Amino acid sequence: MDAPESLIIDLLEWVAVKPRPYEELMATWRTSCPRLPVWEDAVELGLVHRTAGQHSQSLVQLTPAGEAWLLARRRQL
């Protein structure tokens, strides 16, 4: 994991509120900085996944592992 854990927590908290359109997530969280791959790390860790939404729109949601990971981090705070 290259991104700071706090940024991954922020991403998961943001997605946990409601499934987010993939395009919105990319506009908000994608970075060209190779040292802050927040989205990429969350995907690689299996914390988020893309699903089919309405009108061929791709949505991003937490996986069960992402929900558990986020809950564990909340308990540590």
Phi, psi and omega in degrees: 000121181263329181283145176300140182305324181298326178289323177294320176300315178301315179299312181295321177299320181293317180287329182296333180299316178192154175303137183250140173300138181305318181298320178294317179298315180297320179295329184270319191248346181289143179221150176268359179280116182293349179269353180230061181274065186301306181300313183298318179295319180298320178292312182300325179280355180075027184270337178224159175210161179262139177229163178280130177251196179289149175056040179062021178274132178274130179248150177251130180226161172287145171275168173304323177295322178295319177297316180294318180298315180295316179299318178297321180290324178298322180293332180284339184280000000 
